[in-house]
């Protein structure tokens, strides 16, 4: 069933994108699939297909949330954005992000087991080498930093000296979720104004402030701010738990978010991955 949903959605996505997304997913090279303008609509399509399978089995959510790109999947599932509009948006989002910083000039790194305060201090000290900011607050003990290559390199060195257990350079094509993405955010805003965004049927906990949102106007504002803002994943999960959520279902390729949820609160009833 899931394969059928996925192939159908990939066919629809291919029509609006003007290239064969399904063929790229099935036969494309690793280099092709790493291109953000391809990987983003591909992940969205597969994630939404998985959601449709769950929906067909009667699974209903009280809240939605998604990590970075995943927020678009959540908004489609929540009825705020149509699937095809979201496909066009994330394709352009990927292009705009790639264009914002030339390949090789940006970097990201995951800092493990160092406090937010110390990481912020290290980033501040490193800024004379280049822009570097905290981009993702994933779980207790896991923060991702993002920015110019030399700034991230210096901040990584300082974090190690400050006691970080590990600092891992990430294989990314651009420094996402930092101020260097401002040109991408401004271009995306123009595209956001062209599409119809509805009030969400199910509240979506936003990356930018870890608060549930249903208002179409606020959703549009959040998607603009998300490009340059930090992903507050740890705070988002804690917010949902405070609202009574005890079961999380990860919908999409992989189970990374399930692992993060368990690190954030090991007492949650369960966390299942779908696909």
C-alpha positions in Angstrom: 0.0 0.0 0.0 2.8 2.5 1.0 4.6 1.8 -2.3 1.5 2.6 -4.3 0.9 5.9 -2.4 4.6 6.9 -2.8 4.7 6.2 -6.5 1.4 8.1 -7.1 2.7 11.1 -5.2 6.1 11.0 -6.9 4.3 11.0 -10.3 2.2 14.0 -9.2 5.3 15.8 -7.9 7.1 15.1 -11.2 4.3 16.8 -13.2 4.6 20.1 -11.2 8.4 20.0 -11.0 9.0 19.4 -14.7 11.4 16.5 -14.1 11.0 12.8 -13.3 11.3 12.8 -9.5 10.3 9.1 -9.3 13.0 8.0 -11.7 15.6 10.0 -9.8 14.5 8.4 -6.6 14.7 4.9 -8.0 17.6 5.2 -10.4 19.3 8.5 -9.7 22.9 8.8 -8.5 23.9 9.6 -5.0 25.1 12.9 -6.2 21.7 13.7 -7.8 19.9 12.8 -4.6 22.1 15.0 -2.5 21.0 18.1 -4.4 18.6 19.9 -2.1 16.2 20.8 -4.8 15.7 17.1 -5.5 16.1 15.6 -2.0 13.6 18.0 -0.4 10.6 17.2 -2.6 11.6 13.5 -2.6 11.6 13.3 1.2 8.3 15.2 1.4 6.6 12.9 -1.1 7.8 9.7 0.7 6.9 11.1 4.1 3.4 12.1 3.0 2.8 8.7 1.5 3.7 7.1 4.8 1.2 9.5 6.5 -1.5 8.5 4.1 -1.0 4.8 5.0 -1.3 5.6 8.7 -4.4 7.7 8.0 -6.0 4.9 6.0 -5.6 2.6 9.0 -7.4 5.1 11.2 -4.4 6.6 13.0 -5.1 10.2 14.1 -2.8 12.7 15.7 -3.4 15.4 18.3 -0.4 17.4 17.2 2.0 17.5 14.3 5.7 18.5 14.2 8.6 18.2 11.8 12.3 18.8 11.9 13.4 21.5 9.4 12.1 20.2 6.0 9.8 17.9 7.9 7.7 20.8 9.0 6.4 21.0 5.5 5.3 17.4 5.6 3.6 18.1 8.9 1.8 21.1 7.4 0.6 19.1 4.5 -0.6 16.3 6.8 -2.4 18.9 8.9 -4.2 20.4 5.9 -2.5 23.7 5.9 -0.7 23.4 2.6 -1.7 21.3 -0.4 0.8 18.5 -1.3 1.6 20.0 -4.8 2.1 23.5 -3.4 4.4 22.1 -0.8 6.4 20.2 -3.5 6.9 23.4 -5.4 7.9 25.3 -2.3 10.4 22.8 -1.0 12.0 22.5 -4.5 12.5 26.2 -4.5 13.5 26.3 -0.9 16.3 23.8 -1.7 17.4 25.9 -4.7 17.4 29.2 -2.7 19.3 27.7 0.2 22.0 26.3 -2.2 22.3 29.7 -3.9 22.6 31.6 -0.7 26.1 30.4 0.1 28.5 29.0 -2.5 29.3 25.3 -2.2 32.2 24.8 0.1 32.0 28.1 1.9 29.6 27.0 4.6 29.7 24.3 7.2 27.7 22.6 10.0 28.8 20.6 13.0 27.1 18.6 15.8 28.4 19.4 19.3 27.8 16.6 21.8 27.5 16.9 25.6 28.2 20.5 26.1 25.8 23.0 27.5 23.9 25.5 25.3 25.5 28.3 27.3 29.1 27.1 26.6 28.3 26.5 23.0 27.0 30.0 22.6 30.1 31.4 24.3 32.3 29.4 21.9 30.4 30.7 18.9 30.7 34.2 20.1 34.4 33.8 20.6 34.8 32.4 17.1 32.9 35.1 15.2 36.1 37.0 14.3 36.9 34.0 12.1 33.5 33.9 10.5 29.8 33.8 11.1 28.8 30.8 13.3 25.5 30.3 15.1 23.5 27.6 16.9 21.2 26.1 14.3 19.5 23.0 15.8 18.7 22.1 19.4 18.0 18.5 18.8 18.2 16.8 22.3 19.9 17.2 25.6 23.6 17.1 24.7 23.2 17.5 21.0 23.3 21.0 19.4 24.2 21.7 15.8 26.2 24.8 14.8 26.1 26.4 11.4 27.8 29.2 9.5 30.9 30.1 7.5 33.5 27.4 7.2 36.2 29.0 9.2 33.8 30.2 11.9 32.4 26.7 12.4 36.0 25.3 12.4 37.1 27.7 15.1 33.9 27.2 17.2 34.3 23.5 16.9 37.9 23.7 18.2 36.7 25.9 21.1 33.9 23.5 22.0 36.3 20.6 22.2 38.5 22.7 24.5 35.5 23.6 26.6 34.7 19.9 27.2 32.5 18.7 24.4 32.5 14.9 24.3 32.6 15.1 20.5 32.3 17.6 17.7 31.2 16.0 14.4 31.5 17.8 11.1 28.3 17.3 9.0 28.2 16.4 5.3 25.9 19.2 4.2 25.7 21.3 1.0 25.0 24.5 2.8 24.9 26.1 6.3 21.3 25.8 7.1 19.3 27.6 9.8 21.6 30.5 10.3 21.7 34.2 9.2 23.6 33.3 6.0 20.3 32.0 4.7 18.6 35.4 4.7 18.7 35.7 0.9 17.0 32.3 0.7 14.4 33.4 3.2 13.6 36.6 1.3 13.2 34.6 -2.0 11.0 32.1 -0.3 8.7 34.8 1.2 7.8 35.8 -2.4 6.8 32.2 -3.2 4.9 31.8 0.1 2.8 34.9 -0.9 1.8 33.1 -4.1 0.2 30.0 -2.6 -2.9 29.4 -0.6 -2.2 28.5 3.1 -5.1 27.4 5.2 -5.6 27.2 8.9 -4.3 23.8 10.1 -6.9 21.2 11.0 -4.4 19.8 13.5 -2.0 22.1 15.4 1.6 22.0 14.2 4.3 22.7 16.8 6.7 25.1 15.0 10.4 24.8 14.8 11.0 28.5 15.4 9.3 28.9 18.8 8.1 25.3 19.8 4.5 26.5 20.0 1.4 24.9 18.5 0.1 26.9 15.5 -3.0 26.6 13.4 -3.3 30.2 12.0 -2.5 30.4 8.3 -0.9 33.8 8.8 1.3 32.6 11.6 2.3 29.5 9.6 3.5 31.7 6.7 5.5 33.8 9.1 7.0 30.8 10.7 8.1 29.2 7.4 9.9 32.5 6.5 11.6 32.7 9.9 12.5 29.0 9.9 15.0 29.4 7.1 17.3 31.6 9.2 16.1 30.5 12.7 17.1 27.7 15.0 15.2 24.4 15.0 13.9 24.0 18.5 13.3 20.3 18.4 14.0 19.5 22.0 11.7 22.3 23.2 9.0 21.2 20.6 9.0 17.6 22.0 8.9 18.9 25.6 6.0 21.2 24.6 4.0 18.3 23.2 4.6 16.2 26.3 3.5 19.0 28.5 0.2 19.1 26.4 -0.4 15.4 27.2 1.3 13.6 24.3 2.7 10.2 25.3 3.1 8.5 22.0 5.2 9.7 19.0 5.1 8.3 15.5 8.0 9.2 13.2 6.7 9.3 9.6 9.4 9.3 6.9 12.7 7.7 6.0 14.7 6.7 9.0 14.2 6.8 12.8 16.5 9.6 13.9 13.7 11.6 15.4 12.6 8.6 17.5 16.1 8.4 18.9 16.0 12.1 19.8 12.6 11.8 21.4 13.8 9.0 23.7 16.8 11.1 24.7 14.6 14.1 25.5 12.2 12.0 27.6 12.7 8.3 28.1 9.3 8.0 29.8 7.2 8.5 26.7 5.0 5.5 26.1 6.5 4.7 22.7 8.0 6.1 19.6 7.6 4.2 16.3 9.1 4.9 13.0 7.0 4.5 9.8 9.1 3.5 6.7 
